[in-house]
Amino acid sequence: MTDIVWFKRDLRVNDHEPLYWASKKNKVIPLYIVERDFWKQPDVSDRHYKFLTDSITDLNSALHDLGQKLIIRVGDAEQIFSELIEKYAVETIWSHEETWNNWTYQRDIKLRTMFDKKNVKWQEIQVNGVFRGLNDRKSWSKMFYQEVNKAPIGKPDKLNNINIKSEKLPSADDLDIKSIGCPYIQIGGEKEAHDVIDSFLTSRSYDYSKNISSPLYSHESCSRLSTHLAFGNISLKQVFHFTKCATDNFKANRENVNIINLRSINAFKSRLRWRSHFIQKLEDQPNIESQNLHEAYDSIRNDSFNEDFYQAWRDGQTGFPLIDACMRSLIKTGWINFRMRAMLVSFASNNLWLDWRKFAHHLSNIFTDYEPGIHYSQIQMQSGTTGINTIRIYNPIKQSYDQDKDGVFIKRWVKELQDCPIDYIHEPWKCETKKFRYAPRIVDEIETRKKASSQLYSIKSKIRYSETTRKILQKHVS
Ligand SMILES: Cc1cc2nc3c(=O)[nH]c(=O)nc-3n(C[C@H](O)[C@H](O)[C@H](O)COP(=O)(O)OP(=O)(O)OC[C@H]3O[C@@H](n4cnc5c(N)ncnc54)[C@H](O)[C@@H]3O)c2cc1C
């Protein structure tokens, strides 16, 4: 008998339960399907495909070392599975549970029906501290810690070789993927993920808490694991495990152990928990990808989409130096820290009063670590449409003074301000002695902030004790 291990967003051989358990039972076809229709979806872009290509190359080599290379197929998952099931008398399809966008959700529903009809078992294994079929969040925290504190499992000892045709990975052009380009993109793959966590735990994490919001230093001090986690180059369990080993060694005063800053490590671990917390929201309510969590906000920002504002924001031409520097840097590197992401969204939703549904895909396209569960939950939080979170409107000028005091990050990305005296770098419009070839401010920051704040608070005060708010709290807050 033969089983298929379907690799999805879990591109690794270590701590991969489907691969491990399937290899103990039957001959295994390790399969990756490049789904043409998936790559045409508006939320993905060529930078995701680039990271995927690195990850697949690495995975193929690791599987080859185990005795069976990765089988790549290009096309429609239903047709590909149909053909493989007939030809190889497949007994079980193994995969991890996937909580991703609406397209993958609908695809999995169709596949489940097809597998049932063909009498093939689909063994989906729970992963990432996200649980299927929860009615509320009462036990979530306990379940989360139980899972992430389990020891990771190793890779299989060996895979039996099967003679089966594999296809070449198509180019991004062949797949007609939205092309943006990303000259400083992170490298993907399981090996790289292990190097990244290693360098983080041995040195980079020391100033994690101090630098977490600095656009200049966070590139180095943050873990930079988000894209590896999004593609499953490393599992959440492994990240917790390696972090625990590093802190245990440090606490035990072992020789030759790197100095660990426990405050930083605790802050890092709490963010790993947030990751699962947000993905769980999408698992429990898939429509948060396209609908306001609280319907009371459906009536705002409806007819006010200003295309010129959107384009200026999207292209880093708003006239607000930190906003433009962050957007331009993000386009070229595919990453920016949490606070800068929150500020970019807050500016678009509140100062420019744009409906988040019309700009969320621009960000998903340029975040290499795009993870729908975190992405849409965070965008809704920063846009004030959840009904349950504190309303927070970031002041981009204050953020600029606080997070890039000397304007080094701004000057790096906004070349038009290269000669701007430091006293004016955060508010170049105040400089009377010099003029710059830089975009004028597209809105009045104070006026637009006040207006947005008053509209959001007026709804929030009306719905505070409503039945809908109570239900949202029950469903999503642990
Ligand atoms: C509007 C907006 C959209 C976002 N979209 C994404 C997204 O698509 N994918 C994504 O991975 N993160 C997203 N984040 C969360 C956060 O900004 C990134 O996870 C973080 O910047 C990644 O860098 P890092 O791996 O160095 O994180 P670290 O600070 O080192 O944190 C470790 C891990 O914890 C998780 N994490 C960190 N911060 C958060 C957070 N606030 N919420 C949930 N999980 C978190 C990530 O998996 C991260 O890899 C978004 C935040 C905002 C405000």
The ligand as an SDF file (V2000), in Angstrom:
LIG
                    3D

 53 58  0  0  0  0  0  0  0  0999 V2000
   -1.2270   45.1610   10.3180 C   0  0  0  0  0  0  0  0  0  0  0  0
   -0.3640   44.0050   10.7120 C   0  0  0  0  0  0  0  0  0  0  0  0
   -0.2740   42.9030    9.8840 C   0  0  0  0  0  0  0  0  0  0  0  0
    0.5250   41.8260   10.2560 C   0  0  0  0  0  0  0  0  0  0  0  0
    0.6000   40.7580    9.4020 N   0  0  0  0  0  0  0  0  0  0  0  0
    1.3590   39.6950    9.7240 C   0  0  0  0  0  0  0  0  0  0  0  0
    1.4610   38.5880    8.8520 C   0  0  0  0  0  0  0  0  0  0  0  0
    0.8560   38.5640    7.7720 O   0  0  0  0  0  0  0  0  0  0  0  0
    2.2640   37.5580    9.2260 N   0  0  0  0  0  0  0  0  0  0  0  0
    2.9380   37.5530   10.4150 C   0  0  0  0  0  0  0  0  0  0  0  0
    3.6600   36.5910   10.7000 O   0  0  0  0  0  0  0  0  0  0  0  0
    2.8320   38.5870   11.2710 N   0  0  0  0  0  0  0  0  0  0  0  0
    2.0790   39.6520   10.9670 C   0  0  0  0  0  0  0  0  0  0  0  0
    1.9980   40.7120   11.8330 N   0  0  0  0  0  0  0  0  0  0  0  0
    2.5770   40.5930   13.1830 C   0  0  0  0  0  0  0  0  0  0  0  0
    4.0340   41.0530   13.3870 C   0  0  0  0  0  0  0  0  0  0  0  0
    4.2250   42.3470   12.8920 O   0  0  0  0  0  0  0  0  0  0  0  0
    5.0300   40.0960   12.7450 C   0  0  0  0  0  0  0  0  0  0  0  0
    4.7490   38.7720   13.1420 O   0  0  0  0  0  0  0  0  0  0  0  0
    6.4630   40.3720   13.1840 C   0  0  0  0  0  0  0  0  0  0  0  0
    6.8010   41.6870   12.8620 O   0  0  0  0  0  0  0  0  0  0  0  0
    7.3780   39.3790   12.4810 C   0  0  0  0  0  0  0  0  0  0  0  0
    8.7260   39.6040   12.7560 O   0  0  0  0  0  0  0  0  0  0  0  0
    9.5730   38.5860   13.6510 P   0  0  0  0  0  0  0  0  0  0  0  0
    9.4220   37.2100   13.1490 O   0  0  0  0  0  0  0  0  0  0  0  0
   10.9410   39.1080   13.7520 O   0  0  0  0  0  0  0  0  0  0  0  0
    8.7850   38.7020   15.0140 O   0  0  0  0  0  0  0  0  0  0  0  0
    9.2260   38.5460   16.5310 P   0  0  0  0  0  0  0  0  0  0  0  0
    8.9660   39.8330   17.1940 O   0  0  0  0  0  0  0  0  0  0  0  0
   10.5520   37.9440   16.6540 O   0  0  0  0  0  0  0  0  0  0  0  0
    8.1130   37.5440   17.1100 O   0  0  0  0  0  0  0  0  0  0  0  0
    8.2330   36.1140   17.0390 C   0  0  0  0  0  0  0  0  0  0  0  0
    7.0510   35.5440   16.3080 C   0  0  0  0  0  0  0  0  0  0  0  0
    5.8480   35.8410   17.0060 O   0  0  0  0  0  0  0  0  0  0  0  0
    4.7900   36.1010   16.0800 C   0  0  0  0  0  0  0  0  0  0  0  0
    4.3410   37.4770   16.2820 N   0  0  0  0  0  0  0  0  0  0  0  0
    5.0720   38.5550   16.5690 C   0  0  0  0  0  0  0  0  0  0  0  0
    4.2960   39.6350   16.7450 N   0  0  0  0  0  0  0  0  0  0  0  0
    3.0460   39.2190   16.5500 C   0  0  0  0  0  0  0  0  0  0  0  0
    1.7840   39.8660   16.6000 C   0  0  0  0  0  0  0  0  0  0  0  0
    1.6590   41.1530   16.8910 N   0  0  0  0  0  0  0  0  0  0  0  0
    0.6810   39.1330   16.3330 N   0  0  0  0  0  0  0  0  0  0  0  0
    0.7640   37.8310   16.0530 C   0  0  0  0  0  0  0  0  0  0  0  0
    1.9250   37.1620   16.0070 N   0  0  0  0  0  0  0  0  0  0  0  0
    3.0520   37.8510   16.2500 C   0  0  0  0  0  0  0  0  0  0  0  0
    5.3800   35.9000   14.6870 C   0  0  0  0  0  0  0  0  0  0  0  0
    5.1190   34.5940   14.2640 O   0  0  0  0  0  0  0  0  0  0  0  0
    6.8620   36.0980   14.9070 C   0  0  0  0  0  0  0  0  0  0  0  0
    7.6540   35.4080   13.9870 O   0  0  0  0  0  0  0  0  0  0  0  0
    1.2070   41.8270   11.4910 C   0  0  0  0  0  0  0  0  0  0  0  0
    1.1080   42.9470   12.3190 C   0  0  0  0  0  0  0  0  0  0  0  0
    0.3330   44.0240   11.9320 C   0  0  0  0  0  0  0  0  0  0  0  0
    0.2420   45.2190   12.8370 C   0  0  0  0  0  0  0  0  0  0  0  0
  1  2  1  0
  2  3  1  0
  2 52  2  0
  3  4  2  0
  4  5  1  0
  4 50  1  0
  5  6  2  0
  6  7  1  0
  6 13  1  0
  7  8  2  0
  7  9  1  0
  9 10  1  0
 10 11  2  0
 10 12  1  0
 12 13  2  0
 13 14  1  0
 14 15  1  0
 14 50  1  0
 15 16  1  0
 16 17  1  0
 16 18  1  0
 18 19  1  0
 18 20  1  0
 20 21  1  0
 20 22  1  0
 22 23  1  0
 23 24  1  0
 24 25  2  0
 24 26  1  0
 24 27  1  0
 27 28  1  0
 28 29  2  0
 28 30  1  0
 28 31  1  0
 31 32  1  0
 32 33  1  0
 33 34  1  0
 33 48  1  0
 34 35  1  0
 35 36  1  0
 35 46  1  0
 36 37  1  0
 36 45  1  0
 37 38  2  0
 38 39  1  0
 39 40  1  0
 39 45  2  0
 40 41  1  0
 40 42  2  0
 42 43  1  0
 43 44  2  0
 44 45  1  0
 46 47  1  0
 46 48  1  0
 48 49  1  0
 50 51  2  0
 51 52  1  0
 52 53  1  0
M  END
$$$$
